[in-house]
């Protein structure tokens, strides 16, 4: 079981002040490609895994924004760590919609 949840909101300073949506979409694609469990929310995305792995994903997101031409990037990060294990579903299951 994973021991950390990391929520990240990426706020790239886009070239020319254009919309951040394509940049955020790219950041979420990097998370998807990493293969970790994740949940996209309206203001941030939460990933589940081990801290080094999740921090490496944030680094890849940052690198991608710079490669896309952003002169700077702001990340807001929240971390929940539990050595006994944790999961997104374990913390949110009572709020999830019933199918």
GIKAKA-V6917 format. One record per backbone hydrogen bond with DSSP energy under -1.0 kcal/mol. CO is the residue of the C=O (numbers start at 1). NH is the residue of the N-H. E is the energy in kcal/mol with one decimal. If there is no record, write none. Layout:
CO:NH:E / CO:NH:E
This chain:
2:86:-2.9 / 3:82:-2.8 / 4:49:-2.3 / 5:80:-3.0 / 6:47:-2.9 / 7:78:-2.5 / 8:45:-2.3 / 9:76:-2.7 / 11:74:-1.6 / 12:14:-1.0 / 14:17:-1.7 / 15:18:-1.1 / 20:24:-2.7 / 21:25:-2.8 / 22:26:-1.6 / 23:27:-2.1 / 24:28:-2.5 / 25:29:-1.9 / 26:30:-1.9 / 27:31:-1.7 / 28:32:-2.6 / 29:33:-2.7 / 30:34:-1.3 / 32:35:-1.2 / 37:48:-2.3 / 39:46:-2.6 / 44:41:-2.3 / 45:8:-2.7 / 46:39:-2.4 / 47:6:-2.2 / 49:4:-1.7 / 50:54:-2.4 / 51:55:-2.9 / 52:56:-1.9 / 53:57:-1.6 / 54:58:-1.9 / 55:59:-2.1 / 56:60:-2.1 / 57:61:-2.4 / 58:62:-2.5 / 59:63:-2.8 / 60:64:-2.2 / 61:65:-1.9 / 62:66:-1.9 / 63:67:-2.5 / 64:68:-1.8 / 65:70:-2.4 / 66:69:-1.7 / 72:13:-2.7 / 74:11:-3.4 / 76:9:-2.4 / 78:7:-2.6 / 80:5:-2.7 / 82:85:-2.2 / 87:91:-1.3 / 88:92:-1.5 / 89:93:-2.3 / 92:95:-2.4 / 92:96:-1.1
